[in-house]
Amino acid sequence: MFNNTLKQAIVLIGLPFSLMANAHDMLPAKTQNQAILFTNATVHTVTDGVLEESDVLMADGKIVAVGKLLSAPSPQPTLEEAEDETDSALVDYSALIANAEVIDATSKHLYPGLIALDTTMGLVEVEMMRPSNDAYEVGYINPQLEATAAFNPDSEIIPTVRVNGITHAQVVPQGDGLAGQSALLSMDSWTVEDALVESNKQFHLYWPHIRWLSTDADKRKEQLEDLKLRIDKVYQAFTDGQRYQLANKAGKINKIDLRWQALAPLYEGQAQLFVHAQSQKQIEEAIALSKHFGFKLVIVGGYDAWRVAGTLAEINAKVIYNQTLTLPKRNDEPIDLAFKIPALLKQAQVPFALAFSSDWNSRNLPFAAGQTVAYGLTKEEALKSISLDAAKMLDIDDMGAIAPGFKANIILATGDILDPMQAGIESIYIDGRKIDLNNRHQQLYQKYLKR
């Protein structure tokens, strides 16, 4: 994300050198040109439960069929069955299967690719080195900035994360106030254009808050006044954006403002506002903003979201919960409350997905989901929260499940991928392409074995 033309020029000149310094050695997989048939697998479909000893056929980057004995000869349909062309069970896949690569998955598991939400993947290489950290930008109101402008598809971190089953990541700008736009990106690509998954616009607002409220009365008053000013600034920005849209429709724009121009999809209902907020007060203030302007709202963080479930339901808001492995935020709360909150959200019927907000540490996403199984969610619900439900957070309807018509993002494993002790991931497919699971961690492990 760049602030002005001069800065862009400087960064672009240095970009080839920085990418060479932080580029991984794994080649992106080639486009799928041969159908693949998995046979006799335990298939975790997400949409239709767990299917034992089942087959999955994928071709051209899509899942074509899921069921038992797909490779068996198709029975001749009756006259009534032949007239019903919508019955997928009668489709003959023999032509595809005849030339397919057949993979025997007996005693193995197939899972949908996992989607990591609220990450800085590809924006940060070494957190403590400012030149390799492009997650932040100066300024308080920057809706025009896109995280994809700084995404590095050759980041060394990407292969270390996808080896745990993460096939896609939402790359999110960080900052104060209105920080910019995120996007969903594939974890195997040559360029950011190759990686980009088409979706509606995603704007990110970090709700103003006081990190530590002072015990000194005068300082506390200053903090509260400053907080009010920052909230007023957020409202003023969206008010200015709204007026800009009205003037634009009336043909009365004299000067183009890229900030308000970028916000147009939000006012037209074609985008979502992701508000990063944890406390009940923050969430209630975000809801009030959403009601005032009619925005589609997604709460990111959501530690107290279960406490205001009814209010969230009124505006059909969603929650991305990212506190699964944290400690309680208040001294009088149970030590395991953070672990239970996904089950509380489920009980309150709040649409939610799980996230592990980080760059390299987002590889722990499946294990954070596994933690929720011990505190109220079923295994199927936990898996859904980091696959299908994660896709729904971004209004994407063809990812996150193993079902006909969905993208062929698939994990083949020997065990439970939510359990770090037995995951046993053998191979991963993104859009039907088998990706290279080698990474810097494995290379260093092999190097020092030979010491």
Kinemage of the C-alpha trace (Angstrom):
@kinemage 1
@onewidth
@group {chain A} dominant
@subgroup {mainchain}
@vectorlist {calphas} color= white
{ca met a 1} P 0.000 0.000 0.000
{ca phe a 2} L 1.581 3.225 -1.085
{ca asn a 3} L 0.895 6.775 -0.033
{ca asn a 4} L 1.927 8.831 -3.061
{ca thr a 5} L 3.501 8.673 -6.503
{ca leu a 6} L 7.054 9.256 -5.284
{ca lys a 7} L 6.768 6.533 -2.682
{ca gln a 8} L 5.360 4.167 -5.312
{ca ala a 9} L 8.310 4.836 -7.598
{ca ile a 10} L 10.840 4.225 -4.834
{ca val a 11} L 9.171 1.030 -3.711
{ca leu a 12} L 8.747 -0.314 -7.231
{ca ile a 13} L 12.440 0.265 -8.003
{ca gly a 14} L 13.430 -1.710 -4.925
{ca leu a 15} L 10.724 -4.347 -5.312
{ca pro a 16} L 12.697 -6.828 -7.476
{ca phe a 17} L 15.547 -6.867 -4.953
{ca ser a 18} L 13.256 -7.333 -1.933
{ca leu a 19} L 11.368 -10.138 -3.658
{ca met a 20} L 14.597 -11.927 -4.549
{ca ala a 21} L 15.661 -11.746 -0.917
{ca asn a 22} L 12.352 -13.164 0.323
{ca ala a 23} L 11.342 -15.520 -2.490
{ca his a 24} L 10.641 -19.183 -1.865
{ca asp a 25} L 11.865 -21.932 -4.206
{ca met a 26} L 8.586 -23.800 -4.796
{ca leu a 27} L 7.120 -23.549 -8.280
{ca pro a 28} L 3.368 -22.889 -8.530
{ca ala a 29} L 1.464 -25.907 -9.810
{ca lys a 30} L 0.299 -26.043 -13.425
{ca thr a 31} L -3.354 -25.788 -14.406
{ca gln a 32} L -5.245 -29.054 -13.983
{ca asn a 33} L -5.406 -30.808 -17.374
{ca gln a 34} L -6.422 -34.290 -16.247
{ca ala a 35} L -9.400 -35.409 -14.184
{ca ile a 36} L -8.562 -36.847 -10.747
{ca leu a 37} L -10.614 -39.523 -9.000
{ca phe a 38} L -10.164 -40.231 -5.295
{ca thr a 39} L -11.618 -43.598 -4.327
{ca asn a 40} L -12.711 -45.200 -1.031
{ca ala a 41} L -12.015 -42.087 1.053
{ca thr a 42} L -13.676 -40.761 4.183
{ca val a 43} L -15.043 -37.529 2.737
{ca his a 44} L -15.734 -34.585 5.046
{ca thr a 45} L -18.119 -32.806 2.715
{ca val a 46} L -19.155 -30.042 5.183
{ca thr a 47} L -22.466 -29.703 3.309
{ca asp a 48} L -23.583 -33.346 3.500
{ca gly a 49} L -21.892 -34.793 6.563
{ca val a 50} L -19.114 -37.376 6.505
{ca leu a 51} L -19.280 -40.008 3.759
{ca glu a 52} L -17.454 -43.276 4.401
{ca glu a 53} L -15.711 -45.198 1.590
{ca ser a 54} L -16.765 -42.622 -0.957
{ca asp a 55} L -15.314 -41.289 -4.210
{ca val a 56} L -14.622 -37.728 -5.342
{ca leu a 57} L -14.140 -36.747 -8.985
{ca met a 58} L -12.663 -33.399 -9.952
{ca ala a 59} L -11.881 -31.893 -13.341
{ca asp a 60} L -11.003 -28.459 -14.729
{ca gly a 61} L -10.481 -27.106 -11.219
{ca lys a 62} L -13.969 -28.037 -10.036
{ca ile a 63} L -15.505 -30.887 -8.060
{ca val a 64} L -17.639 -32.831 -10.514
{ca ala a 65} L -19.155 -35.596 -8.409
{ca val a 66} L -19.151 -37.043 -4.896
{ca gly a 67} L -20.533 -40.485 -4.122
{ca lys a 68} L -19.874 -44.186 -3.848
{ca leu a 69} L -18.590 -46.295 -6.730
{ca leu a 70} L -18.316 -43.466 -9.248
{ca ser a 71} L -16.045 -45.641 -11.371
{ca ala a 72} L -18.582 -48.485 -11.509
{ca pro a 73} L -20.578 -48.928 -14.747
{ca ser a 74} L -23.630 -46.673 -14.750
{ca pro a 75} L -26.958 -48.537 -14.715
{ca gln a 76} L -29.319 -47.993 -17.625
{ca pro a 77} L -31.954 -45.440 -16.525
{ca thr a 78} L -35.669 -46.136 -16.807
{ca leu a 79} L -37.788 -44.012 -19.144
{ca glu a 80} L -39.005 -41.887 -16.210
{ca glu a 81} L -35.444 -41.412 -14.924
{ca ala a 82} L -34.116 -40.481 -18.351
{ca glu a 83} L -36.720 -37.721 -18.632
{ca asp a 84} L -35.489 -36.198 -15.359
{ca glu a 85} L -32.235 -34.587 -16.533
{ca thr a 86} L -31.736 -32.858 -13.171
{ca asp a 87} L -30.972 -36.104 -11.321
{ca ser a 88} L -27.200 -35.938 -10.885
{ca ala a 89} L -27.092 -39.566 -9.750
{ca leu a 90} L -27.792 -40.622 -13.344
{ca val a 91} L -24.954 -38.674 -14.932
{ca asp a 92} L -22.437 -40.941 -16.666
{ca tyr a 93} L -18.901 -39.926 -15.747
{ca ser a 94} L -17.245 -42.795 -17.594
{ca ala a 95} L -15.650 -40.521 -20.213
{ca leu a 96} L -13.966 -38.414 -17.551
{ca ile a 97} L -13.018 -41.373 -15.396
{ca ala a 98} L -11.517 -43.321 -18.302
{ca asn a 99} L -8.699 -40.784 -18.585
{ca ala a 100} L -8.559 -39.753 -14.922
{ca glu a 101} L -5.692 -40.147 -12.497
{ca val a 102} L -7.041 -42.555 -9.889
{ca ile a 103} L -5.844 -42.119 -6.295
{ca asp a 104} L -6.672 -44.861 -3.826
{ca ala a 105} L -7.607 -43.058 -0.614
{ca thr a 106} L -8.589 -46.131 1.382
{ca ser a 107} L -8.384 -45.387 5.143
{ca lys a 108} L -7.611 -41.739 4.345
{ca his a 109} L -9.580 -38.513 4.694
{ca leu a 110} L -10.554 -35.792 2.250
{ca tyr a 111} L -11.204 -32.300 3.615
{ca pro a 112} L -12.029 -29.027 1.869
{ca gly a 113} L -9.204 -26.486 1.708
{ca leu a 114} L -9.114 -24.186 4.732
{ca ile a 115} L -9.632 -20.423 4.475
{ca ala a 116} L -7.618 -18.216 6.820
{ca leu a 117} L -9.435 -14.964 7.554
{ca asp a 118} L -7.962 -11.711 8.877
{ca thr a 119} L -4.316 -12.396 8.016
{ca thr a 120} L -1.362 -10.305 6.853
{ca met a 121} L -0.119 -13.131 4.631
{ca gly a 122} L 2.285 -11.890 1.988
{ca leu a 123} L 2.407 -8.420 3.564
{ca val a 124} L 4.852 -9.292 6.333
{ca glu a 125} L 8.079 -11.252 5.982
{ca val a 126} L 9.938 -10.418 9.196
{ca glu a 127} L 7.732 -8.621 11.717
{ca met a 128} L 10.545 -6.669 13.393
{ca met a 129} L 12.046 -5.443 10.101
{ca arg a 130} L 10.116 -2.403 8.880
{ca pro a 131} L 11.264 -2.722 5.211
{ca ser a 132} L 9.622 -6.171 5.048
{ca asn a 133} L 6.389 -5.141 6.790
{ca asp a 134} L 3.831 -3.637 4.393
{ca ala a 135} L 0.709 -4.246 6.482
{ca tyr a 136} L 0.346 -0.647 7.699
{ca glu a 137} L -0.060 2.727 6.014
{ca val a 138} L -0.007 6.221 7.437
{ca gly a 139} L -3.241 8.172 7.747
{ca tyr a 140} L -6.578 7.616 9.465
{ca ile a 141} L -8.991 7.439 6.512
{ca asn a 142} L -7.644 5.319 3.623
{ca pro a 143} L -10.540 3.371 2.035
{ca gln a 144} L -8.866 3.564 -1.392
{ca leu a 145} L -5.837 1.478 -0.350
{ca glu a 146} L -5.782 -2.190 -1.395
{ca ala a 147} L -3.762 -4.814 0.455
{ca thr a 148} L -3.158 -6.640 -2.830
{ca ala a 149} L -0.876 -3.779 -3.950
{ca ala a 150} L 1.754 -4.970 -1.458
{ca phe a 151} L 1.109 -8.738 -1.549
{ca asn a 152} L 4.196 -10.866 -2.193
{ca pro a 153} L 3.183 -14.240 -3.724
{ca asp a 154} L 6.765 -15.466 -3.253
{ca ser a 155} L 6.794 -14.943 0.505
{ca glu a 156} L 8.707 -17.649 2.384
{ca ile a 157} L 5.866 -17.728 4.903
{ca ile a 158} L 3.211 -18.925 2.435
{ca pro a 159} L 4.538 -22.501 1.951
{ca thr a 160} L 4.980 -22.931 5.726
{ca val a 161} L 1.314 -22.035 6.253
{ca arg a 162} L -0.328 -23.974 3.434
{ca val a 163} L 1.326 -27.210 4.563
{ca asn a 164} L -1.260 -27.216 7.380
{ca gly a 165} L -4.125 -27.217 4.885
{ca ile a 166} L -4.673 -23.495 4.332
{ca thr a 167} L -5.334 -23.016 0.627
{ca his a 168} L -6.581 -19.419 0.719
{ca ala a 169} L -6.104 -16.392 2.948
{ca gln a 170} L -7.903 -13.105 3.363
{ca val a 171} L -5.104 -10.536 3.204
{ca val a 172} L -6.081 -7.581 5.379
{ca pro a 173} L -4.563 -4.091 5.765
{ca gln a 174} L -3.829 -3.009 9.322
{ca gly a 175} L -3.867 0.431 10.872
{ca asp a 176} L -6.077 2.923 12.677
{ca gly a 177} L -9.479 4.058 11.497
{ca leu a 178} L -10.499 3.141 7.950
{ca ala a 179} L -7.406 1.191 6.857
{ca gly a 180} L -8.315 0.023 3.342
{ca gln a 181} L -9.535 -3.039 1.458
{ca ser a 182} L -8.752 -6.715 1.836
{ca ala a 183} L -9.016 -9.572 -0.660
{ca leu a 184} L -9.059 -13.373 -0.698
{ca leu a 185} L -5.928 -14.817 -2.292
{ca ser a 186} L -4.777 -18.287 -3.286
{ca met a 187} L -1.707 -19.642 -1.510
{ca asp a 188} L -0.168 -20.908 -4.762
{ca ser a 189} L 0.393 -18.457 -7.606
{ca trp a 190} L 2.927 -16.682 -9.784
{ca thr a 191} L 1.420 -13.224 -9.366
{ca val a 192} L -1.181 -11.455 -7.259
{ca glu a 193} L -3.462 -11.435 -10.320
{ca asp a 194} L -3.264 -15.249 -10.455
{ca ala a 195} L -3.944 -15.484 -6.726
{ca leu a 196} L -6.939 -13.150 -6.532
{ca val a 197} L -10.328 -14.773 -5.886
{ca glu a 198} L -13.222 -12.720 -7.203
{ca ser a 199} L -15.456 -11.409 -4.434
{ca asn a 200} L -17.296 -8.294 -3.307
{ca lys a 201} L -15.283 -5.384 -1.901
{ca gln a 202} L -14.140 -5.679 1.719
{ca phe a 203} L -13.472 -2.458 3.673
{ca his a 204} L -11.761 -2.577 7.076
{ca leu a 205} L -12.454 -0.195 9.947
{ca tyr a 206} L -10.505 -0.501 13.202
{ca trp a 207} L -12.976 0.820 15.740
{ca pro a 208} L -11.446 3.536 17.966
{ca his a 209} L -10.815 2.402 21.527
{ca ile a 210} L -8.694 3.111 24.589
{ca arg a 211} L -6.084 0.443 25.139
{ca trp a 212} L -5.534 1.213 28.839
{ca leu a 213} L -7.821 3.641 30.686
{ca ser a 214} L -5.746 5.767 33.028
{ca thr a 215} L -6.485 5.842 36.752
{ca asp a 216} L -5.598 9.543 36.795
{ca ala a 217} L -8.779 11.603 36.437
{ca asp a 218} L -7.265 14.289 34.191
{ca lys a 219} L -5.569 11.797 31.877
{ca arg a 220} L -8.716 9.697 31.744
{ca lys a 221} L -10.703 12.762 30.685
{ca glu a 222} L -8.175 13.446 27.914
{ca gln a 223} L -8.406 9.837 26.737
{ca leu a 224} L -12.214 9.950 26.590
{ca glu a 225} L -12.209 13.255 24.710
{ca asp a 226} L -9.685 11.885 22.209
{ca leu a 227} L -11.791 8.730 21.770
{ca lys a 228} L -14.868 10.832 20.984
{ca leu a 229} L -12.906 12.849 18.429
{ca arg a 230} L -11.729 9.687 16.669
{ca ile a 231} L -15.266 8.245 16.535
{ca asp a 232} L -16.572 11.573 15.224
{ca lys a 233} L -13.879 11.464 12.543
{ca val a 234} L -15.125 8.027 11.424
{ca tyr a 235} L -18.716 9.271 11.174
{ca gln a 236} L -17.575 12.407 9.343
{ca ala a 237} L -15.659 10.313 6.805
{ca phe a 238} L -18.676 8.144 5.996
{ca thr a 239} L -20.918 11.225 5.878
{ca asp a 240} L -18.550 12.883 3.418
{ca gly a 241} L -18.490 9.675 1.388
{ca gln a 242} L -22.283 9.543 1.333
{ca arg a 243} L -22.541 13.157 0.173
{ca tyr a 244} L -19.966 12.443 -2.520
{ca gln a 245} L -22.058 9.547 -3.849
{ca leu a 246} L -25.191 11.724 -3.961
{ca ala a 247} L -23.336 14.523 -5.728
{ca asn a 248} L -21.830 12.059 -8.178
{ca lys a 249} L -25.265 10.688 -9.083
{ca ala a 250} L -26.471 14.246 -9.628
{ca gly a 251} L -23.477 14.971 -11.856
{ca lys a 252} L -22.195 17.730 -9.578
{ca ile a 253} L -18.691 16.444 -8.811
{ca asn a 254} L -16.098 19.123 -9.522
{ca lys a 255} L -13.079 17.289 -8.099
{ca ile a 256} L -12.530 13.538 -7.981
{ca asp a 257} L -11.705 12.190 -4.510
{ca leu a 258} L -10.281 8.662 -4.673
{ca arg a 259} L -11.234 7.962 -1.061
{ca trp a 260} L -14.953 8.538 -1.506
{ca gln a 261} L -14.964 7.104 -5.011
{ca ala a 262} L -13.575 3.833 -3.611
{ca leu a 263} L -16.400 3.670 -1.043
{ca ala a 264} L -19.168 3.625 -3.698
{ca pro a 265} L -19.786 -0.181 -3.504
{ca leu a 266} L -20.339 0.105 0.255
{ca tyr a 267} L -23.203 2.591 -0.149
{ca glu a 268} L -24.649 0.558 -3.037
{ca gly a 269} L -24.817 -2.643 -0.955
{ca gln a 270} L -22.145 -4.338 -3.085
{ca ala a 271} L -19.509 -4.442 -0.339
{ca gln a 272} L -19.145 -5.280 3.341
{ca leu a 273} L -17.702 -3.243 6.199
{ca phe a 274} L -15.411 -5.327 8.410
{ca val a 275} L -15.229 -3.612 11.798
{ca his a 276} L -12.442 -4.796 14.080
{ca ala a 277} L -13.961 -4.690 17.558
{ca gln a 278} L -13.784 -6.851 20.690
{ca ser a 279} L -15.754 -5.296 23.559
{ca gln a 280} L -19.520 -5.046 23.856
{ca lys a 281} L -19.372 -1.239 23.744
{ca gln a 282} L -17.280 -1.252 20.563
{ca ile a 283} L -19.582 -3.769 18.883
{ca glu a 284} L -22.701 -1.813 19.836
{ca glu a 285} L -21.143 1.372 18.428
{ca ala a 286} L -20.267 -0.474 15.208
{ca ile a 287} L -23.858 -1.714 14.952
{ca ala a 288} L -25.134 1.855 15.395
{ca leu a 289} L -22.852 3.008 12.560
{ca ser a 290} L -24.079 0.185 10.334
{ca lys a 291} L -27.721 1.055 11.008
{ca his a 292} L -27.095 4.750 10.372
{ca phe a 293} L -25.580 4.223 6.932
{ca gly a 294} L -27.198 0.898 5.985
{ca phe a 295} L -23.887 -0.978 5.656
{ca lys a 296} L -23.485 -4.750 5.583
{ca leu a 297} L -21.547 -5.475 8.775
{ca val a 298} L -18.968 -8.097 9.727
{ca ile a 299} L -17.451 -7.895 13.205
{ca val a 300} L -13.809 -9.016 13.322
{ca gly a 301} L -12.628 -10.084 16.765
{ca gly a 302} L -16.016 -10.399 18.415
{ca tyr a 303} L -14.982 -11.412 21.930
{ca asp a 304} L -18.252 -9.994 23.308
{ca ala a 305} L -20.377 -10.647 20.212
{ca trp a 306} L -22.355 -13.397 21.948
{ca arg a 307} L -23.508 -10.827 24.512
{ca val a 308} L -25.254 -8.750 21.811
{ca ala a 309} L -26.479 -11.597 19.613
{ca gly a 310} L -30.014 -10.197 19.307
{ca thr a 311} L -28.820 -6.799 18.117
{ca leu a 312} L -26.463 -8.399 15.594
{ca ala a 313} L -29.344 -10.535 14.286
{ca glu a 314} L -31.457 -7.411 13.659
{ca ile a 315} L -29.069 -6.266 10.930
{ca asn a 316} L -27.960 -9.743 9.736
{ca ala a 317} L -24.399 -9.081 10.905
{ca lys a 318} L -21.698 -11.770 10.883
{ca val a 319} L -18.739 -12.404 13.161
{ca ile a 320} L -15.154 -13.456 12.493
{ca tyr a 321} L -13.948 -14.681 15.899
{ca asn a 322} L -10.174 -14.594 16.365
{ca gln a 323} L -9.706 -15.114 20.107
{ca thr a 324} L -9.977 -18.925 20.334
{ca leu a 325} L -6.609 -19.495 22.027
{ca thr a 326} L -6.434 -16.323 24.133
{ca leu a 327} L -6.819 -15.619 27.838
{ca pro a 328} L -9.920 -13.933 29.304
{ca lys a 329} L -10.073 -10.168 28.844
{ca arg a 330} L -11.527 -9.491 32.297
{ca asn a 331} L -10.298 -10.587 35.709
{ca asp a 332} L -13.654 -12.004 36.792
{ca glu a 333} L -14.216 -14.201 33.705
{ca pro a 334} L -13.684 -17.981 33.597
{ca ile a 335} L -10.220 -18.980 32.420
{ca asp a 336} L -11.689 -20.949 29.489
{ca leu a 337} L -14.271 -18.390 28.306
{ca ala a 338} L -12.371 -17.586 25.098
{ca phe a 339} L -12.480 -21.296 24.185
{ca lys a 340} L -16.258 -21.451 24.732
{ca ile a 341} L -17.287 -18.351 22.785
{ca pro a 342} L -17.660 -20.143 19.399
{ca ala a 343} L -20.170 -22.517 21.021
{ca leu a 344} L -21.939 -19.519 22.598
{ca leu a 345} L -22.158 -17.842 19.186
{ca lys a 346} L -23.535 -21.054 17.716
{ca gln a 347} L -26.091 -21.307 20.514
{ca ala a 348} L -27.104 -17.687 19.942
{ca gln a 349} L -27.466 -18.416 16.185
{ca val a 350} L -24.937 -15.745 15.194
{ca pro a 351} L -23.294 -16.539 11.812
{ca phe a 352} L -19.592 -16.846 12.522
{ca ala a 353} L -16.276 -18.165 11.272
{ca leu a 354} L -12.990 -18.697 13.070
{ca ala a 355} L -9.753 -16.863 12.336
{ca phe a 356} L -6.216 -16.824 13.642
{ca ser a 357} L -5.145 -13.247 12.986
{ca ser a 358} L -1.485 -13.308 12.031
{ca asp a 359} L 0.893 -13.999 9.169
{ca trp a 360} L 3.089 -17.074 9.859
{ca asn a 361} L 1.127 -17.984 12.990
{ca ser a 362} L -2.124 -18.382 11.028
{ca arg a 363} L -0.904 -21.915 10.292
{ca asn a 364} L -2.428 -22.732 13.716
{ca leu a 365} L -5.938 -22.084 12.386
{ca pro a 366} L -6.989 -25.785 12.180
{ca phe a 367} L -5.697 -26.427 15.689
{ca ala a 368} L -7.567 -23.419 17.068
{ca ala a 369} L -10.703 -24.879 15.485
{ca gly a 370} L -9.888 -28.215 17.102
{ca gln a 371} L -9.762 -26.504 20.488
{ca thr a 372} L -13.411 -25.477 20.103
{ca val a 373} L -14.423 -29.139 19.797
{ca ala a 374} L -13.461 -29.642 23.438
{ca tyr a 375} L -15.641 -26.663 24.390
{ca gly a 376} L -18.988 -27.189 22.708
{ca leu a 377} L -18.692 -27.402 18.929
{ca thr a 378} L -18.852 -30.681 17.043
{ca lys a 379} L -15.979 -31.634 14.730
{ca glu a 380} L -18.203 -30.936 11.737
{ca glu a 381} L -19.109 -27.467 13.046
{ca ala a 382} L -15.468 -26.645 13.796
{ca leu a 383} L -14.386 -27.702 10.294
{ca lys a 384} L -17.226 -25.715 8.760
{ca ser a 385} L -16.142 -22.592 10.684
{ca ile a 386} L -12.788 -22.522 8.851
{ca ser a 387} L -14.019 -23.626 5.445
{ca leu a 388} L -17.594 -23.066 4.234
{ca asp a 389} L -18.521 -20.478 6.873
{ca ala a 390} L -15.255 -18.634 6.229
{ca ala a 391} L -16.150 -18.414 2.530
{ca lys a 392} L -19.619 -17.131 3.423
{ca met a 393} L -18.050 -14.307 5.446
{ca leu a 394} L -16.753 -13.002 2.110
{ca asp a 395} L -20.001 -13.750 0.223
{ca ile a 396} L -18.308 -16.540 -1.756
{ca asp a 397} L -20.576 -19.500 -2.462
{ca asp a 398} L -18.383 -22.006 -4.322
{ca met a 399} L -15.595 -22.635 -1.828
{ca gly a 400} L -15.220 -24.432 1.497
{ca ala a 401} L -16.994 -27.734 0.806
{ca ile a 402} L -16.561 -30.967 -1.117
{ca ala a 403} L -19.655 -30.887 -3.292
{ca pro a 404} L -20.414 -30.747 -7.033
{ca gly a 405} L -19.823 -27.295 -8.475
{ca phe a 406} L -17.415 -26.191 -5.752
{ca lys a 407} L -13.805 -25.314 -6.482
{ca ala a 408} L -11.493 -28.313 -6.191
{ca asn a 409} L -9.621 -27.158 -3.084
{ca ile a 410} L -8.964 -30.441 -1.329
{ca ile a 411} L -6.740 -31.842 1.424
{ca leu a 412} L -5.768 -35.529 1.504
{ca ala a 413} L -4.740 -36.615 5.010
{ca thr a 414} L -4.204 -39.783 7.002
{ca gly a 415} L -5.847 -38.381 10.141
{ca asp a 416} L -7.845 -35.571 11.714
{ca ile a 417} L -6.513 -32.230 10.422
{ca leu a 418} L -7.907 -30.461 13.508
{ca asp a 419} L -5.498 -32.465 15.671
{ca pro a 420} L -1.810 -31.440 15.369
{ca met a 421} L -0.685 -34.857 16.628
{ca gln a 422} L -2.380 -36.871 13.892
{ca ala a 423} L -3.187 -34.580 10.944
{ca gly a 424} L -0.851 -36.359 8.514
{ca ile a 425} L -1.508 -34.145 5.485
{ca glu a 426} L -0.171 -35.946 2.403
{ca ser a 427} L -1.230 -33.666 -0.435
{ca ile a 428} L -3.149 -30.469 -1.097
{ca tyr a 429} L -4.976 -29.380 -4.251
{ca ile a 430} L -5.885 -25.803 -5.146
{ca asp a 431} L -8.309 -25.499 -8.062
{ca gly a 432} L -7.477 -29.127 -8.878
{ca arg a 433} L -3.714 -28.451 -8.989
{ca lys a 434} L -1.483 -30.506 -6.704
{ca ile a 435} L 0.780 -28.043 -4.935
{ca asp a 436} L 4.320 -28.472 -3.684
{ca leu a 437} L 4.340 -28.985 0.114
{ca asn a 438} L 8.048 -28.330 0.476
{ca asn a 439} L 8.938 -25.253 2.542
{ca arg a 440} L 11.751 -23.502 4.386
{ca his a 441} L 10.992 -25.309 7.657
{ca gln a 442} L 11.366 -28.717 6.037
{ca gln a 443} L 14.491 -27.637 4.168
{ca leu a 444} L 16.164 -26.490 7.379
{ca tyr a 445} L 15.074 -29.666 9.172
{ca gln a 446} L 16.685 -31.808 6.477
{ca lys a 447} L 19.792 -29.610 6.486
{ca tyr a 448} L 20.457 -29.966 10.195
{ca leu a 449} L 19.726 -33.684 10.176
{ca lys a 450} L 22.959 -33.958 8.206
{ca arg a 451} L 25.022 -31.904 10.616
